[in-house]
Amino acid sequence: MPNTTFRHEILTTKAIGFSGFRWLFYFVIKMDTKTEDMRISLYTLTSSLHDRSAVDSLSREFLSSIETVLGYGFDFRGDDFSSYGKSDLDVIFIRTGGSEGLFREVFPTLSGNILLLTSGKSNSLAASLEILSFLNQNGRKGEVLHGSAQYIAGRLDTLAKVTRAKRSLDGQKLGIIGKPSDWLIASQPDKTAVAEKLGIELLDIDIKGLIELSGKTCGTPLPEPASAIAEGLRKDAPAAVRKYVEGSIGIYSALREMVSRYGLSGLTIRCFDLLDTLGNTGCLALALLNAEGIPSACEGDVPALLSMVIGNALTGRSGFQANPSQIDPSTGKMLLAHCTVPFNMVERYSYDTHFESGIGVAIHGELAKGDVTLFKTSADLGRVFCEEAELLENQYGRNLCRTQVLLQMKNPEVLSEYFLRNPIGNHHIVFSGSHKALFEAFMREI
């Protein structure tokens, strides 16, 4: 996945009054996603029937226009296919007609989906269509990349991100700490499908281990940005949450220890079991872990976790797991809410108790207004929902989970057709930015 760096910035540590409640301090975590190290290897097939010097001239101009839009260059491999399959993306540039026989010769050595780039010059598009038909007849997937430089570059960038994300997920371990909550009757994990399609192993972990660790890890040195957040929380916690602060930090430290112990890349926790056993909640811990790039879901919801993991691998961004709380099909507006928004997704935040229980340390955060993507995959990865929306405003009603965002769906019909008729469970994941094309490309690949 793209390299991601977090940097935090304390803007003020003074508690100030705002709209009837107290802001403790502002804390901003920004994320940089770098694509300059993306590597697209370009292989070429050229028929001997064509004048090579003339073809070379046409090819340079065509490829240069694509590289300009991409912002980085191709890794040229010529007709040496020995390294095929080792880059973020492998593309075969069909330069001329008459290349079909050459392709058939190298075909047995090629793995995965086959991408055929063509300029349309020298009968190259006709040859590419013949090759794609050959692939289809042999049960293989392929795609012809043809069109404007902007279209081709956009498609290449998307496919490169998809391939990189798939490779980054392969071999990951995700922890299910405690079983899924009893009310998630339509969200049970499908370990076989997850292993086959993503290469991810789902590990069942007894929640008793977390409960035992929570007390032992209190006082453990914390990494940034958790250390700065914990310091501010200890200093300025509202009276209602003050007695839960150290326990919440202990749960966070215990989860970090379990991530290390089991080699986890992400986790979901049956968090409501902590209410009786520890008299606390995991809201703060999950908000911190997500901000650190460790996708973490609550209520033992595995499909929600998978959606967060996929989104993080594709975009380098954290996702906000939320409940649809109010839907207005006539206007296309939708309110979502939850208590565990990642710190790196909010512009400002304050603390409150967990909504349902009235205990623990929950986060009321305000997300930036603008484009967002709502994403959810099913437990067997066989269904997917992905739609873009505009975040209109943040709310703070007392009868809902603490972070509340009002969305205007760009396709209002999904509210009635999908959410009210055929949803994938209750939790859905909000990602900042417009990513529908990227997410859909990934799901098609798997």
Buried (B, 14 or more C-beta within 10 A) or exposed (E): BBEBEBEBEBEEBEBEEEEEEEBBBBBBBEBEBEBEEBBBBBBBBBBEEBEEEEBEEBBEEBBEBBBEBBEBBBBEBEEEBEEBEEBBBBBBBBBBBBBBEBBEEBBEEBEBBBBBBBBEBBBBBBBBBBBBEBBEEEEBEBBBBBEEBEEBBBBBBBBBBBBBBBEBBEEBBBBBBBBBBEEBEEBBBBBEBBEEBBBBBBBEBEBEBBBEBBEEBBEBEBEEBBEBBBBBBEEBBBEEBBEBBBBBBBBBBBBBBBBEEBEBBBBBBBBBBBBEEBEBBBBBBBBBBBBBBBBBBBBBBBBBBBBBBBBBBBBBBBBBBBBBBBBEBEEBBBBBBBBBBBBBBBBBBBBBBBBEBEBBBBBBBBBEBEBBBBBBBBBBBEBBBBBBBBBBEBBBEEEBBBBBBBBBBBEBEBBEEBBEEEBBBBBBBBBBEBBBBBBBBBBEBB
